[in-house]
Amino acid sequence: MDTPLEPGRFFLPGPTEVHPDVLAAQNAPMIGHRGKQIQELMSGINEGLKPVFQTTGDVIVSTSSATGLMEAAVRNGTKGGRVLSLVNGAFSKRFAAIAESCGIDTEVWEVEWGTIHDPSELSKRLAAHPYDAVTLSQSETSTGALQDLEAIAEVTGQHAETFLLVDSVTGIGGVETHSDDWGIEFILTGSQKALALPPGLAFGLASQSMLDRSAESKDKGWYFDLARLAKSLTKHETPATPAVSLLYALDLQLKRIAAETMEARWERHKAMQRRTIEWIEEMKASGAPVDVFAAEGQRSPTVTCVATDQSVSAVAEMKRRGWVVGGGYGPLKESTLRIGHMGDHTLEELEALLAELTEVFS
């Protein structure tokens, strides 16, 4: 068995490191999933999630991976028409695959991995053909590319019948996102990324129009029925038994996030991104075989994908030294490594990581 890592050394781009107090919160006693205790817990969680999503609405809590809510998005957010899937990496490609697997007519618009989609081109495509929905990954975890979500939402907002369905798995909690102001029909994330929680929970914010469409949908199933989930929230409950232990951890983490404030959290993530890119440029200038994979101006504050022909050996050497960074994903497995500078990580912890990486690449 591997020796447990020292705190502050786990920079995988998900799951991310979890604060010991948040882990310990899961040891609270079990309670029933109906009645006053769970209602009080869920009520506090709902209020805590609102600033995270920048919303006045209720945020759905699902005992599932975020992939579950990706499936819920397409099952509830379409009505028998076509979906346009914006693909620029492995996880946006998964979103398209989920839509296809649900029997939905899916058109894939793929751009070079590491780049993002042009909102003006999207406008042309939506004007040319009707679509029930557009799917995308705001922060593409496989490449470190960040879509201009505000601009894309402005385009889709001009087409009332075209819903914007957003995977923000490495976005919400680390990337400045204004769900209400931008008019997003559905946006989701998972517990194990920028929110720095254990895996096992997913969160989704559905607009009223999304809930109305969900109520009319005939093929959405039961567990991921967004209208059913939202209705339960009015009673501060869930339709089925939730992961109570994870809810305790979530409740504490939301209090910790509130104490930091979302504005400070967004800026901390931007600072870590700036320092990581600065380090790459310094290393490249010294002759090290590294570069930033995502295009300039299109980079995520939560994960940086590093292009290098030494990815596999570098990841292994960092593990030997007692540090974890992410290997490349999918077709980028042997040509990139990924640094997950998200969640509760600090600049000081990042500096220590980069010092180790400097030695590995020197």
PANUKE-824327 format. One record per residue (C-alpha): residue number from 0; chain; x, y negated, z. Coordinates in Angstrom, 1 decimal. Last residue first. Layout:
BEGIN
NUM, A, X, Y, Z
...
END
This chain:
BEGIN
361, A, 16.0, -20.0, -14.7
360, A, 12.5, -18.7, -15.4
359, A, 12.2, -16.8, -12.1
358, A, 13.9, -19.5, -10.1
357, A, 11.5, -22.2, -11.4
356, A, 8.6, -19.8, -10.7
355, A, 9.7, -19.8, -7.0
354, A, 9.8, -23.6, -6.9
353, A, 6.5, -23.7, -8.7
352, A, 4.8, -21.6, -6.0
351, A, 6.2, -23.8, -3.2
350, A, 5.1, -26.9, -5.0
349, A, 1.6, -25.4, -5.3
348, A, 1.4, -24.8, -1.6
347, A, 2.3, -28.4, -0.9
346, A, -0.2, -29.6, -3.6
345, A, -2.9, -27.8, -1.7
344, A, -5.0, -24.6, -2.4
343, A, -8.6, -24.6, -1.1
342, A, -10.2, -23.5, -4.4
341, A, -8.1, -24.0, -7.4
340, A, -4.6, -23.9, -8.8
339, A, -5.1, -20.6, -10.6
338, A, -1.8, -20.3, -12.5
337, A, -2.1, -18.2, -15.7
336, A, 0.5, -16.2, -17.6
335, A, 0.7, -16.1, -21.4
334, A, 2.1, -14.1, -24.3
333, A, 1.7, -10.5, -23.2
332, A, -1.9, -10.5, -22.1
331, A, -3.1, -13.2, -24.6
330, A, -5.2, -10.7, -26.6
329, A, -7.2, -10.0, -23.4
328, A, -6.1, -12.1, -20.5
327, A, -2.5, -13.2, -19.6
326, A, -1.3, -12.4, -16.2
325, A, -2.4, -14.2, -13.2
324, A, -0.1, -15.4, -10.4
323, A, 0.5, -13.7, -7.1
322, A, 3.5, -14.3, -4.8
321, A, 5.4, -12.0, -2.5
320, A, 8.8, -12.0, -4.3
319, A, 8.1, -8.7, -6.0
318, A, 4.8, -10.1, -7.1
317, A, 6.6, -13.1, -8.7
316, A, 8.9, -10.7, -10.5
315, A, 5.9, -8.7, -11.9
314, A, 4.2, -11.9, -13.2
313, A, 7.5, -13.1, -14.7
312, A, 8.2, -9.7, -16.4
311, A, 4.8, -9.7, -18.0
310, A, 4.8, -13.3, -19.1
309, A, 8.3, -13.5, -20.5
308, A, 7.3, -14.6, -24.0
307, A, 5.7, -17.7, -22.5
306, A, 2.5, -19.8, -22.9
305, A, 1.3, -21.0, -19.5
304, A, -2.5, -21.0, -18.9
303, A, -3.4, -23.6, -16.3
302, A, -6.4, -23.1, -14.1
301, A, -8.6, -25.4, -12.0
300, A, -8.1, -28.9, -13.5
299, A, -8.9, -27.6, -17.0
298, A, -7.0, -28.9, -20.1
297, A, -8.4, -30.5, -23.2
296, A, -6.4, -33.7, -23.3
295, A, -3.4, -31.9, -24.6
294, A, -4.3, -28.5, -26.1
293, A, -4.4, -25.4, -23.9
292, A, -1.3, -23.1, -23.9
291, A, 1.0, -25.4, -21.9
290, A, 4.6, -24.4, -22.7
289, A, 7.3, -22.1, -21.4
288, A, 10.5, -20.5, -22.7
287, A, 12.9, -22.4, -20.3
286, A, 15.3, -24.8, -22.1
285, A, 15.6, -27.5, -19.5
284, A, 13.1, -29.7, -21.3
283, A, 10.6, -26.8, -21.2
282, A, 11.1, -26.5, -17.5
281, A, 10.4, -30.2, -16.9
280, A, 7.3, -30.1, -19.2
279, A, 6.0, -27.0, -17.4
278, A, 6.5, -28.8, -14.1
277, A, 4.6, -31.9, -15.2
276, A, 1.8, -29.6, -16.4
275, A, 1.6, -28.0, -12.9
274, A, 1.8, -31.4, -11.2
273, A, -1.0, -32.8, -13.2
272, A, -3.2, -29.8, -12.6
271, A, -2.6, -29.9, -8.9
270, A, -3.5, -33.6, -8.8
269, A, -6.6, -33.0, -10.8
268, A, -7.7, -30.3, -8.3
267, A, -7.1, -32.6, -5.4
266, A, -9.1, -35.4, -7.2
265, A, -12.1, -33.1, -7.6
264, A, -11.9, -32.1, -3.9
263, A, -11.6, -35.7, -2.8
262, A, -14.7, -36.6, -4.8
261, A, -16.6, -33.5, -3.6
260, A, -16.1, -34.5, 0.1
259, A, -13.5, -32.9, 2.4
258, A, -16.0, -32.5, 5.2
257, A, -18.7, -31.4, 2.8
256, A, -16.3, -28.7, 1.4
255, A, -15.7, -27.4, 5.0
254, A, -19.5, -27.4, 5.7
253, A, -20.0, -25.5, 2.4
252, A, -17.4, -23.0, 3.4
251, A, -19.2, -22.3, 6.7
250, A, -22.5, -21.6, 5.0
249, A, -20.8, -19.6, 2.3
248, A, -19.1, -17.3, 4.8
247, A, -22.4, -16.7, 6.6
246, A, -24.0, -16.0, 3.2
245, A, -21.4, -13.5, 2.4
244, A, -22.4, -11.5, 5.5
243, A, -26.0, -11.7, 4.5
242, A, -25.5, -10.2, 1.0
241, A, -29.2, -10.8, 0.0
240, A, -32.1, -8.4, 0.3
239, A, -34.5, -9.0, -2.6
238, A, -36.8, -11.9, -3.5
237, A, -34.5, -14.5, -1.7
236, A, -35.6, -16.8, 1.1
235, A, -35.7, -20.5, 1.9
234, A, -39.5, -20.5, 1.4
233, A, -39.2, -22.8, -1.6
232, A, -36.1, -20.8, -2.5
231, A, -38.4, -17.8, -3.2
230, A, -40.0, -19.7, -6.0
229, A, -36.6, -20.4, -7.6
228, A, -35.7, -16.7, -7.6
227, A, -39.1, -15.7, -9.1
226, A, -38.7, -18.4, -11.9
225, A, -35.1, -17.3, -12.4
224, A, -36.1, -13.6, -13.0
223, A, -32.7, -12.0, -12.6
222, A, -33.9, -9.0, -10.5
221, A, -37.1, -8.5, -12.4
220, A, -36.4, -8.2, -16.1
219, A, -36.3, -11.2, -18.5
218, A, -38.2, -9.7, -21.4
217, A, -41.6, -11.5, -21.2
216, A, -40.4, -15.1, -20.8
215, A, -43.2, -17.6, -20.0
214, A, -42.1, -18.3, -16.4
213, A, -38.5, -18.5, -17.6
212, A, -39.4, -21.2, -20.1
211, A, -41.0, -23.2, -17.3
210, A, -38.0, -22.6, -15.1
209, A, -35.7, -23.9, -17.8
208, A, -37.9, -27.0, -18.3
207, A, -37.7, -27.6, -14.6
206, A, -33.9, -27.5, -14.7
205, A, -32.1, -24.5, -13.4
204, A, -29.0, -24.6, -11.1
203, A, -27.3, -21.3, -10.6
202, A, -25.1, -19.8, -8.0
201, A, -23.4, -16.4, -7.8
200, A, -22.4, -14.3, -4.9
199, A, -20.2, -11.2, -4.6
198, A, -16.6, -12.3, -4.6
197, A, -15.1, -13.8, -1.4
196, A, -15.2, -17.6, -1.2
195, A, -12.9, -20.3, -2.5
194, A, -15.5, -22.5, -4.2
193, A, -13.2, -23.0, -7.1
192, A, -13.3, -19.2, -7.9
191, A, -14.8, -16.4, -5.9
190, A, -18.3, -17.6, -5.3
189, A, -19.4, -17.6, -8.9
188, A, -20.8, -20.4, -11.1
187, A, -23.9, -21.3, -13.1
186, A, -25.4, -24.1, -15.1
185, A, -28.8, -24.1, -16.6
184, A, -30.8, -26.9, -18.4
183, A, -28.1, -29.5, -18.3
182, A, -29.3, -33.1, -18.3
181, A, -25.9, -34.8, -17.8
180, A, -27.1, -36.8, -14.8
179, A, -28.5, -33.7, -13.1
178, A, -25.5, -31.5, -13.5
177, A, -22.8, -34.0, -12.8
176, A, -19.6, -32.0, -13.1
175, A, -16.1, -33.0, -11.8
174, A, -14.1, -29.8, -12.1
173, A, -13.1, -28.0, -8.9
172, A, -16.3, -26.9, -7.1
171, A, -18.2, -26.1, -10.3
170, A, -15.7, -25.4, -13.1
169, A, -14.0, -22.0, -12.9
168, A, -17.3, -20.2, -13.2
167, A, -19.0, -23.0, -15.1
166, A, -20.8, -20.8, -17.6
165, A, -23.3, -23.3, -19.1
164, A, -26.6, -22.7, -20.8
163, A, -27.7, -25.8, -22.8
162, A, -31.3, -25.5, -23.9
161, A, -32.4, -26.3, -27.5
160, A, -36.1, -27.1, -27.7
159, A, -35.6, -30.7, -26.8
158, A, -32.9, -31.4, -29.3
157, A, -31.3, -34.7, -28.5
156, A, -30.2, -33.3, -25.2
155, A, -28.0, -30.8, -27.0
154, A, -25.8, -33.7, -28.2
153, A, -25.6, -35.4, -24.8
152, A, -24.9, -32.1, -23.1
151, A, -22.0, -31.6, -25.5
150, A, -20.6, -35.0, -24.6
149, A, -20.9, -34.3, -20.8
148, A, -19.4, -30.9, -21.2
147, A, -16.3, -31.9, -22.8
146, A, -14.9, -28.4, -22.8
145, A, -11.9, -27.6, -20.6
144, A, -9.2, -25.1, -21.9
143, A, -7.2, -23.1, -19.3
142, A, -7.0, -20.2, -21.8
141, A, -8.6, -17.1, -20.2
140, A, -10.5, -19.1, -17.6
139, A, -12.4, -21.2, -20.1
138, A, -13.6, -24.2, -18.1
137, A, -17.1, -25.2, -19.4
136, A, -17.8, -21.8, -20.9
135, A, -20.5, -22.1, -23.6
134, A, -24.0, -21.1, -24.6
133, A, -26.3, -23.1, -26.8
132, A, -30.0, -22.3, -26.7
131, A, -33.3, -21.8, -28.5
130, A, -31.7, -22.8, -31.8
129, A, -33.1, -24.5, -34.9
128, A, -30.7, -24.9, -37.9
127, A, -29.1, -27.9, -39.7
126, A, -29.5, -30.5, -37.1
125, A, -28.1, -28.3, -34.4
124, A, -25.1, -27.5, -36.6
123, A, -24.4, -31.2, -37.4
122, A, -24.6, -32.2, -33.7
121, A, -22.2, -29.4, -32.9
120, A, -19.8, -30.8, -35.4
119, A, -20.0, -34.2, -33.6
118, A, -19.5, -32.4, -30.2
117, A, -16.2, -30.9, -31.4
116, A, -15.5, -27.6, -29.7
115, A, -12.5, -27.0, -27.5
114, A, -8.9, -25.7, -28.0
113, A, -6.8, -23.1, -26.3
112, A, -8.3, -20.3, -28.4
111, A, -8.9, -21.5, -31.9
110, A, -12.6, -22.1, -32.6
109, A, -15.5, -19.7, -32.6
108, A, -19.1, -20.5, -33.5
107, A, -20.9, -17.3, -32.8
106, A, -24.6, -17.0, -33.9
105, A, -26.7, -14.7, -31.7
104, A, -30.1, -13.3, -32.5
103, A, -31.0, -12.0, -29.0
102, A, -31.1, -8.2, -28.4
101, A, -29.9, -8.5, -24.8
100, A, -26.6, -7.0, -25.9
99, A, -26.2, -10.0, -28.3
98, A, -26.7, -12.5, -25.5
97, A, -24.2, -10.7, -23.3
96, A, -21.7, -10.6, -26.2
95, A, -22.0, -14.3, -26.7
94, A, -21.3, -14.9, -23.0
93, A, -18.4, -12.5, -23.2
92, A, -16.9, -14.6, -26.0
91, A, -17.1, -17.6, -23.7
90, A, -15.2, -15.5, -21.2
89, A, -12.5, -14.4, -23.6
88, A, -11.7, -17.7, -25.2
87, A, -12.9, -20.5, -27.5
86, A, -16.5, -19.4, -28.2
85, A, -19.5, -21.6, -28.5
84, A, -22.5, -19.4, -28.7
83, A, -25.5, -20.6, -30.8
82, A, -28.6, -18.7, -29.8
81, A, -31.5, -17.8, -32.2
80, A, -35.2, -17.5, -31.5
79, A, -37.2, -15.1, -29.4
78, A, -37.9, -17.4, -26.5
77, A, -34.5, -18.1, -24.9
76, A, -33.6, -19.4, -21.5
75, A, -34.7, -16.6, -19.2
74, A, -32.9, -13.7, -20.8
73, A, -30.0, -15.9, -21.9
72, A, -29.4, -17.4, -18.5
71, A, -30.1, -14.3, -16.6
70, A, -27.3, -12.5, -18.4
69, A, -25.0, -15.3, -17.5
68, A, -26.5, -15.1, -14.0
67, A, -25.3, -11.5, -13.7
66, A, -21.9, -12.4, -15.1
65, A, -21.5, -14.7, -12.1
64, A, -21.3, -11.6, -10.0
63, A, -24.3, -10.6, -8.0
62, A, -26.2, -11.5, -4.8
61, A, -27.8, -14.5, -6.3
60, A, -28.3, -18.0, -4.8
59, A, -30.4, -20.4, -6.8
58, A, -29.7, -24.1, -6.3
57, A, -32.6, -26.3, -5.4
56, A, -32.8, -29.7, -7.0
55, A, -31.3, -33.1, -6.0
54, A, -28.2, -32.3, -8.0
53, A, -24.5, -32.9, -8.0
52, A, -23.7, -29.2, -8.2
51, A, -21.5, -29.3, -5.1
50, A, -23.6, -32.1, -3.7
49, A, -26.7, -29.8, -3.8
48, A, -24.9, -26.6, -2.5
47, A, -24.9, -27.8, 1.1
46, A, -28.6, -28.5, 1.2
45, A, -29.3, -25.1, -0.1
44, A, -26.9, -23.5, 2.3
43, A, -28.6, -25.2, 5.3
42, A, -32.0, -24.0, 4.2
41, A, -30.7, -20.5, 3.5
40, A, -29.4, -20.2, 7.1
39, A, -32.6, -21.6, 8.6
38, A, -34.7, -19.3, 6.5
37, A, -32.6, -16.3, 7.3
36, A, -33.1, -16.9, 11.0
35, A, -36.8, -17.8, 10.8
34, A, -38.1, -14.8, 9.0
33, A, -37.3, -12.4, 6.2
32, A, -33.8, -11.1, 5.3
31, A, -33.3, -9.6, 8.7
30, A, -30.2, -10.6, 10.6
29, A, -26.8, -8.9, 10.8
28, A, -24.3, -10.1, 13.4
27, A, -21.5, -12.5, 12.4
26, A, -18.3, -10.9, 11.1
25, A, -18.6, -12.7, 7.7
24, A, -17.4, -15.9, 9.4
23, A, -14.0, -14.3, 9.8
22, A, -13.3, -14.6, 6.0
21, A, -14.3, -18.3, 6.1
20, A, -12.0, -18.9, 9.1
19, A, -9.2, -17.1, 7.3
18, A, -9.4, -19.4, 4.3
17, A, -10.1, -17.5, 1.1
16, A, -7.5, -17.2, -1.7
15, A, -9.0, -17.1, -5.2
14, A, -10.7, -14.3, -7.1
13, A, -10.0, -15.6, -9.5
12, A, -7.3, -17.6, -11.3
11, A, -4.7, -15.7, -9.2
10, A, -2.7, -18.1, -7.1
9, A, -2.3, -16.1, -3.9
8, A, 0.7, -17.4, -2.0
7, A, -0.9, -19.9, 0.4
6, A, -1.3, -17.5, 3.3
5, A, 1.4, -14.8, 3.4
4, A, 0.6, -11.8, 1.3
3, A, -0.3, -8.4, 2.7
2, A, 2.3, -5.7, 2.0
1, A, 1.3, -3.5, -0.9
0, A, 0.0, 0.0, 0.0
END
